Amino acid sequence: MSFYKRIYKVEGSTPFPIDMLRFDGSFPRSGIDSGRIDQTLNYNNDGKVVVELVQYSDLKISDGSRDKRWESFGWKVIDTHIVGMEE
């Protein structure tokens, strides 16, 4: 069975929609990205923040349907890279 690793960036200036991590099955790519999420939740955010996320799946997700959900929270998917991985 093949798996896919999706690395994507989201950008926003509102509090980060934490539930989207659960919905997408994603997690921050690094501690820096976790800190950026925290910044949007706990501090006055004066501008846009970019957070890089990772998602593993057995489906190659690229239809853009989840992008619309991000946009409903005031965040935009600005970059996506999908890598195929063998089990």
C-alpha positions in Angstrom: 0.0 0.0 0.0 1.3 3.5 -0.9 1.1 6.5 1.4 1.3 10.1 0.6 2.9 12.9 2.6 1.3 16.3 2.0 3.3 19.3 3.0 1.3 22.5 2.8 1.4 26.1 4.0 -1.5 28.1 5.3 -1.6 31.8 5.8 -3.9 33.9 8.0 -4.2 36.8 10.4 -7.1 35.5 12.6 -6.7 33.0 15.5 -5.5 29.6 14.1 -8.4 27.2 13.6 -7.0 24.3 15.8 -9.9 22.0 14.8 -8.6 22.0 11.3 -5.6 20.0 12.5 -8.0 17.3 13.6 -10.2 17.6 10.5 -7.2 17.3 8.1 -5.3 14.8 10.3 -2.3 17.3 10.1 0.3 18.6 12.5 2.8 21.5 12.5 6.0 20.6 10.5 8.3 22.1 13.2 8.5 23.7 16.5 8.7 27.1 14.8 5.3 26.4 13.1 3.8 25.4 16.5 5.1 28.7 17.9 3.4 30.6 15.0 0.1 28.9 15.8 0.6 29.9 19.5 1.3 33.4 18.4 -2.1 33.7 16.7 -3.9 32.4 19.8 -2.2 34.2 22.6 -0.8 37.5 21.3 -2.0 40.5 19.3 -1.2 39.5 15.8 -0.4 42.5 13.6 0.0 40.7 10.3 -0.4 37.5 8.4 1.3 34.4 9.7 2.4 31.4 7.6 2.3 27.9 9.2 3.7 24.8 7.5 1.7 21.6 8.1 2.2 17.9 7.4 -0.4 15.3 6.6 0.0 11.6 5.9 -2.7 9.7 4.0 -3.3 6.7 1.9 -5.2 9.0 -0.5 -3.6 11.6 -2.7 -5.6 14.6 -1.6 -5.3 17.4 -4.2 -8.9 18.3 -5.2 -8.9 21.6 -3.3 -12.0 20.8 -1.3 -10.2 21.3 2.1 -8.8 24.6 0.9 -12.3 26.0 0.9 -12.8 24.9 4.5 -9.5 26.7 5.5 -10.9 29.8 3.8 -14.1 29.6 5.8 -11.9 30.3 8.9 -10.1 33.2 7.3 -7.0 31.2 6.4 -5.7 30.3 2.9 -3.7 27.4 1.6 -0.8 29.0 -0.3 1.4 26.1 -1.2 1.0 22.3 -1.4 3.5 19.6 -2.1 2.6 15.9 -2.2 5.2 13.2 -2.0 4.5 9.5 -2.7 5.9 7.1 -0.1 6.0 3.3 -0.3 5.2 1.2 2.8 
